[in-house]
Amino acid sequence: MRFAVSSSSKACSGNGRARAGVLYPGSGGASASIETPSLLISTRKGLPTFMSRDLMASLPLPHSRLLHVSPLNFVECPSMKTISSIGGLHQMLGLQDFFFVASARDSVQSLPESGATNKLGASFETPSGRRLVKPSDYMEMICSLKPNLWASLADEVPAWVSEKRNKASVDRTIRWLDDCLSLDEAGGTSILGSIVGGSNIEERKRCAIEAAMRNVSGFWIGGFGQGESMEERPALLNIVTDSLPKEKLRYVSGLALPEVLQGVAAGIDLFDSTYIYHLTLGGFALIFPLDILENNSANQQHSDIGSDCTKINLRATIYRKDTSPIVDNCTCFTCKNHTRAYINHLLNVHEMLAQILLEIHNTRHYMGFFQSIREAIKCGKFDTFRQNFIDGRRAHITSAAVCL
C-alpha cells in the first residue's frame, strides 16, 4: 500500500488542511488507485449488512472496493485458525480485489466499553457479551484475517471521563501500539497508529506526537462520536492533524453527516461510519443535491414530508402512491428500477428487500457526496462547498420552523 497527497496548488483550500490524495492499494487488494477523501463502506463480517457480493457491482468503482471490517465480528465463528487456514478474509469471502481496513471499533456490534477496560486490554460490548481483548489476542485476529490496513488496539473513552482516566487511555493506547508493532510480522508496513485523547486538546496532541514517532504507515483517529460537541470537535481534529506528518494517511471513525465535513476540513483522508446502516434500518433515503457548488443548489427547498433537506422517511403515508424514484436522475439500481411507492410498501409489510434497495441507494448517494467533496477540493472551493451545504440545511430547518 502506498499513499500520496496531491501536490496540486488547488488541492487544498481555506486554511490549507483539507486535502486531496491518492491511495495505491498494490497487490492483495483493489489494484486501481483510489482518490481521497473517501468513504470506507461499513460491513458485518466483510460485507455490507443488506448487500450481497453481486449487488455491490452496482456501486461506483474503484471506491466501492474500500471496506471497513472489525476483527471482533469474527470472535464467535468461524475460528481464527479456520480463517487463517483458508487464507484470510479476502479468500474466505471471495473478495480478492477489495481493500479491507480493520479497526476494533464497530459502532453497531463492537462498542468500546471504557468502564471495563483495564491495563491488560480493551473491553467491547458485543452481541455475545462483553469481551476483553488483549494486544496479543488482537494481533492473532489481525494475522488470521490479513486485512490490507489495520489500526492498533486503542482505549477509547467518551467525552465526559475524568482527566485522570483520559490520560490513562492515552498511555495505554501508546503502549498497546508498541505491543502491536512488536508482534507485527510485517514490520509496520500495514499498521495505522491509533490516536485517542477524548475531549482534551493536550492529550490529543500528546497521543498524536507519540504515535507519529513510531514506524507506522498512517494513523487511525478514534474517540469521536462519543459525546463531544460539534463546536469542540474542529479544534480536537485540527490539533491532531497538525501534529502528524503530512505525507501519511489519516483515517477517522465516528463522523456522520454533516460532521464528516469537519473531518475533511481538518485534513482527514478516510472515513468509516454506520450512518448509512442507521438510515437504511430506519427507512430513510438520502435525497440532498450533490451539485452543491452549482447555482448554490444546496439552498433549494424540499417539500417532502419527513424531509430534513438531506433525507426522507419512506415509511410516511405520503409516499404510498408516489411513483417517482427516490432521486430524479440518480443512476443507482434502486432509482432506475423502483419507485418510492414500492419501497414504502416493502417497508410497511416488513420485507427485507426494502433495506436492500435503500442500502444500495444510500451507499451510492453518500459515495457521490464524497466525489463532490473531492472535486471541490481539487478546484480550491471546499470552503464554499461546505458553507453552501450547511447554509442549505439551516435555511430548510428555519423554513420548516416558520411553517409550524
Salt bridges, closest charged atoms under 4 A:
GLU35 OE1 - ARG374 NE 3.90
GLU35 OE2 - LYS378 NZ 2.80
GLU76 OE2 - ARG131 NH2 2.16
ASP106 OD2 - ARG44 NH1 3.52
GLU125 OE2 - ARG130 NH2 2.67
ASP155 OD2 - ARG165 NH1 2.90
ASP155 OD2 - ARG172 NH1 3.32
GLU156 OE1 - ARG105 NH1 2.87
ASP171 OD2 - LYS167 NZ 3.33
ASP171 OD1 - ARG206 NH1 2.97
ASP178 OD1 - ARG214 NE 2.88
GLU203 OE1 - ARG206 NH2 2.75
GLU210 OE1 - ARG214 NH1 2.75
GLU228 OE2 - ARG233 NE 2.97
ASP242 OD2 - ARG17 NH2 2.79
ASP269 OD2 - ARG19 NH2 2.65
ASP272 OD2 - HIS68 NE2 3.84
ASP304 OD1 - ARG340 NH1 2.79
ASP308 OD2 - LYS311 NZ 2.62
ASP308 OD2 - ARG393 NH2 3.89
ASP322 OD2 - ARG340 NH1 3.43
ASP391 OD1 - ARG394 NH1 3.01
